Amino acid sequence: MFNNRRLLGSSAIALAVGFNIPYSLLAANFNYPAILRRPAAEALNLFAAGGPGLILTWYGFALAAIALIAIAPALAITPARIATMPGLAIGAAIAGSLAGLAQAIGLLRWVFVVPELARHPTSAAIHSFTVLNQYGGVAIGEHLGQMLTALFVIQLAAMQKREAAPVSAGLGVLTAIGLVIGTGEGLAIALGGSGHGFSLMTMAGFLALTAWLIVTGIGLLRYRA
């Protein structure tokens, strides 16, 4: 059991680091996430200029989301939790896996669909990119993905609070709040607004998620049966 906790703790920390590496590269090389709200033609031109390296960076970002599909159930479910808090444990496992899936679907559009649109930036391709970005990106990856991530974290934070882990529980609450408020960006855009304030909350939520994963991982590494 101790070795399993060490592996899981290391995995949680690795996930926190793992999704921040491609995020940082995209911020430096693709003006991410601001580029998502720029005109489609500008985004496609910048994407085409990024070449294979940019595509692989997006693929690495998607792999981090896919990793959550496996790590979330492992973080959520233990024999003790199944015995005492089965609803929270199973709910967190399902929500976390679905969150990883939703985010992976959104991110993989940059790997398998956008490159073809960027190679032939016709008016039809630009329109297709806009629709793809709104549905695969905003609706599935961002809105649904963030909602499910928040649900995963808040349920796990509730269990951490019961297990006398107040720091990780508190960070989990802050993470969930930031991510849920951040989902208002897509709705604001659909209603004709800018959603800039909501985007800042999303960034704050993911920073809190990074801290929560690291603290959770450290707690598992320091656990003594």
Buried (B, 14 or more C-beta within 10 A) or exposed (E): EEEEBBEBBEBBBBBBEBBBEBBEBBBEBBBBBEBBBEEBBEBBEBBBEBEEEBBBBBBBBBBBBBBBBEBBBBBBBBEEBEEEBEEBBBBBBBBBBBBBBBBBBBBBBBBEBBBEBBEEBEEEBBEBBBEBBBEBBBBBBBBBBBBBBBBBBBBBBBBBBEBEBEBBBBBBBBBBBBBBBBBBBBEBBEEEEEBEEBBBBBEBBBBBBBBBBBBBBBBBBEEEE
